[in-house]
Amino acid sequence: MTIREIVVQGIHSTRACTSLWVFGFVVGAASASSNGGGKGNEAGAGAAGLAFAALRDLPWAAIAAAAAVLVIGAVILRFVSEGALIEGVVRSRQGGSMTTREGLRAGWAHWGVLLRIALLYFAATVGSLVALAVPCVLLAKFAGVVAAVAYAIPALLVAVPWLVTIYLVQAFASRIAVLEDRHALDAIAKARLFLHGRLAHALKVIVASFIGTMAIAAASVVAVLPIVVMVVAFVPLLGIIPVAIAAVLWIVPVGCVLTAMLGTFQSSVWTIGYVSEAAA
């Protein structure tokens, strides 16, 4: 398959599997991360003391338990959604369809093996980075910066293709585990065999995923333009509050749809990339 064919089929699957967009939203949202921070001053020291006292009296054990339940639930839902999308895309390619309830049932059957594959991938990635970084740190400490740089350059040349290969194994192993009902290690072993002689095809899938992601990002920019126009045109006339409410009412549903499309597309191209070659 060419890159264009993978992108076109990925878009077709995304449009055909609208009943699974809720799972696509979860997968798309799972790839996003954010952080923030704050600061205080001496003038607010008294208020901060009162706030600390109030916080100290909160049932932190219950809050921690609730947070742990939420995190565990989010992780399970992430892999349930991935399994549902893999099954749904394959069924769509075969001319069938999958309801949200069927997708939930299919994803629930495979979330455990997908989690195990993801954990093995994470461990392999972290282990590889540590193995490459430790000699560099030791060389910088005992032999100087020049020696560390001399080691780091070839290490990076090794690390990049190695980490890409690990990622490819994880992506295809997830499809193999779901579609062929295999255990994690078995699916990883078959994914390694599958990649043998198909590295060029796997790189095409990466490029296709990137192109589709950029297209959806461009659609997001277009979707925001009406908000910019509305802010410029109506804030002086109506004030910030009604315009902000209208902006939220526009951005939230549009953002949810685009996130769902992104997650569905990204999962679809990898599933298509696997099944098209496995059937060849």
C-alpha positions in Angstrom: 0.0 0.0 0.0 1.1 3.6 -0.7 1.0 6.3 1.9 -2.0 7.9 0.1 -3.9 4.6 0.1 -3.3 4.2 3.9 -4.5 7.8 4.6 -7.6 7.5 2.4 -8.6 4.2 4.0 -7.9 5.6 7.4 -10.2 8.5 6.7 -12.9 6.2 5.3 -12.7 4.0 8.4 -13.0 7.1 10.6 -16.1 8.3 8.8 -17.6 4.8 8.7 -17.1 4.1 12.4 -18.9 7.0 13.9 -20.6 4.7 16.4 -17.1 4.2 17.9 -16.1 7.8 18.1 -16.6 7.8 21.8 -13.7 5.3 22.0 -11.8 7.5 19.5 -12.3 10.4 21.8 -10.8 8.5 24.7 -7.8 7.4 22.7 -7.3 10.9 21.2 -7.6 12.6 24.6 -5.2 10.1 26.2 -2.4 11.4 24.1 -2.7 14.9 25.4 -1.1 16.1 28.6 -0.9 19.4 30.5 0.6 20.9 33.6 0.5 24.1 35.6 1.7 25.8 38.7 1.2 28.7 41.1 2.8 31.0 43.7 2.1 33.0 46.8 3.4 36.0 48.6 3.8 37.4 52.2 0.6 39.4 52.0 -1.4 36.3 51.6 0.4 34.4 54.4 -2.5 34.6 56.8 -5.0 33.4 54.2 -2.6 30.6 53.2 -2.4 29.5 56.8 -6.2 29.3 57.1 -6.3 27.4 53.8 -3.6 25.0 55.0 -5.6 24.3 58.2 -8.7 23.7 56.1 -6.9 21.4 53.8 -5.4 19.5 56.7 -8.8 18.6 57.9 -9.9 17.1 54.6 -10.4 13.3 54.4 -7.2 12.8 52.4 -7.3 9.0 52.6 -10.8 9.0 50.9 -9.7 11.6 48.4 -6.6 9.5 47.5 -8.7 6.4 47.2 -11.2 8.2 44.9 -8.3 9.5 42.8 -6.8 6.1 42.5 -10.1 4.6 41.4 -10.5 7.4 38.8 -6.9 6.8 37.5 -7.4 3.0 37.3 -10.8 3.5 35.6 -9.2 5.9 33.0 -6.4 3.5 32.2 -8.9 0.6 31.7 -11.2 2.8 29.6 -8.1 3.8 27.5 -7.3 0.2 26.6 -11.0 -0.8 26.3 -11.3 1.9 23.7 -8.2 0.8 21.8 -9.5 -2.7 21.6 -12.9 -1.5 20.4 -11.4 0.6 17.7 -9.2 -2.3 16.4 -12.2 -4.6 16.2 -14.5 -2.0 14.7 -12.1 -1.0 11.9 -11.6 -4.6 10.8 -15.3 -5.2 10.9 -15.9 -2.0 8.8 -13.4 -3.1 6.2 -15.3 -6.4 5.9 -18.5 -4.5 5.2 -20.0 -4.8 8.7 -20.6 -2.4 11.5 -20.2 -2.3 15.2 -22.4 -0.6 17.8 -21.0 1.2 20.8 -22.2 -1.6 23.0 -20.6 -4.2 20.9 -17.4 -2.2 20.8 -17.4 -1.9 24.6 -17.8 -5.7 24.9 -15.0 -6.3 22.4 -12.7 -3.8 24.1 -13.4 -5.2 27.5 -12.3 -8.7 26.3 -8.9 -7.4 25.3 -8.0 -4.5 27.5 -5.8 -6.6 29.8 -3.5 -7.9 27.1 -3.3 -4.4 25.6 -2.3 -3.0 29.0 0.4 -5.7 29.4 1.8 -4.9 25.9 1.9 -1.2 26.8 3.7 -1.9 30.1 6.3 -4.1 28.4 6.8 -1.3 25.8 7.2 1.3 28.5 9.7 -0.9 30.4 11.7 -1.6 27.2 11.7 2.1 26.3 12.8 3.3 29.7 15.4 0.5 30.0 16.8 1.4 26.7 17.1 5.1 27.5 18.7 4.3 30.9 21.2 1.9 29.2 22.2 4.6 26.7 22.2 7.5 29.2 24.3 6.0 32.0 27.5 5.6 30.0 27.2 9.2 28.8 26.8 10.5 32.4 29.7 8.4 33.6 31.9 9.6 30.7 31.0 13.2 31.4 31.9 12.8 35.1 35.1 10.9 34.8 36.4 11.5 31.2 35.1 14.9 30.3 32.5 16.5 28.1 34.3 15.7 24.9 34.3 12.0 25.6 30.6 12.2 26.5 29.8 13.9 23.3 31.8 11.5 21.3 29.8 8.7 22.8 26.4 10.5 22.6 26.5 11.0 18.8 26.7 7.3 17.8 24.5 6.4 20.8 21.7 8.7 19.3 22.2 7.1 15.9 21.5 3.7 17.5 18.8 4.9 19.9 16.5 6.5 17.3 15.9 3.5 15.1 15.9 1.2 18.1 13.1 3.2 19.8 11.2 3.5 16.6 11.4 -0.3 16.2 10.1 -0.8 19.8 7.2 1.5 19.0 6.4 -0.4 15.8 6.5 -3.7 17.6 4.1 -2.4 20.3 1.7 -1.0 17.7 1.5 -4.2 15.6 1.5 -6.5 18.7 -1.6 -4.7 19.9 -3.4 -5.5 16.7 -2.2 -9.1 16.7 -3.3 -9.6 20.3 -6.8 -8.3 19.6 -7.4 -9.8 16.2 -5.7 -13.2 16.8 -6.5 -13.5 20.5 -2.9 -13.9 21.5 -1.1 -13.4 24.8 1.2 -10.4 25.2 4.5 -12.1 24.7 3.2 -14.2 21.9 1.8 -11.1 20.1 5.1 -9.3 20.6 7.0 -12.2 19.2 4.8 -12.4 16.1 5.0 -8.6 15.7 8.8 -8.9 15.5 8.4 -11.5 12.8 5.8 -9.4 11.0 8.2 -6.5 10.9 11.0 -8.6 9.3 11.1 -7.3 5.7 8.2 -4.9 6.2 10.1 -2.0 7.8 9.5 0.3 4.8 5.7 -0.5 5.0 5.7 0.3 8.8 7.4 3.7 8.1 4.7 4.4 5.5 2.2 3.9 8.3 4.0 6.4 10.5 4.0 9.0 7.7 0.3 8.3 7.0 -0.5 8.8 10.6 1.4 12.0 10.7 -0.3 13.4 7.6 -3.7 12.6 8.9 -2.9 14.1 12.3 -1.7 17.3 10.6 -4.9 17.4 8.5 -7.1 17.2 11.6 -4.9 19.8 13.3 -5.5 22.1 10.3 -9.2 21.4 10.6 -9.0 22.5 14.3 -7.5 25.8 13.3 -10.3 26.3 10.8 -12.8 25.5 13.5 -11.4 28.1 15.8 -11.5 30.9 13.2 -15.2 31.7 13.7 -14.5 32.2 17.4 -11.7 34.7 16.6 -14.0 36.5 14.3 -16.8 36.5 16.9 -14.5 37.8 19.6 -13.2 40.6 17.4 -16.7 41.6 16.1 -18.9 41.2 19.2 -16.9 41.7 22.4 -17.1 45.5 21.9 -20.8 45.3 21.3 -22.0 42.6 23.8 -19.2 42.3 26.3 -16.9 39.5 27.2 -19.2 37.2 29.2 -21.9 36.4 26.5 -19.2 36.0 23.8 -17.2 33.7 26.1 -20.3 31.6 26.7 -21.0 31.4 23.0 -17.3 30.5 22.3 -17.4 27.6 24.8 -20.7 26.3 23.4 -18.9 26.2 20.0 -15.5 25.0 21.0 -16.4 22.1 23.3 -18.5 20.1 20.9 -16.3 20.8 17.9 -13.2 19.9 20.0 -14.8 16.7 21.1 -15.6 15.7 17.6 -12.1 16.5 16.3 -10.5 14.6 19.2 -12.7 11.6 18.4 -11.8 11.7 14.8 -8.1 12.0 15.7 -8.1 9.0 18.0 -10.2 6.9 15.5 -7.9 7.8 12.6 -4.7 7.2 14.4 -5.9 3.7 15.5 -7.3 3.0 12.1 -4.1 3.5 10.1 -2.2 1.1 12.3 -4.9 -1.5 12.1 -5.1 -1.0 8.3 -1.4 -1.2 8.1 -1.4 -4.5 9.8 -4.3 -6.3 8.2 -3.4 -5.2 4.7 0.0 -6.7 4.9 -1.0 -9.8 7.0 -3.6 -10.7 4.3 -1.0 -10.2 1.5 
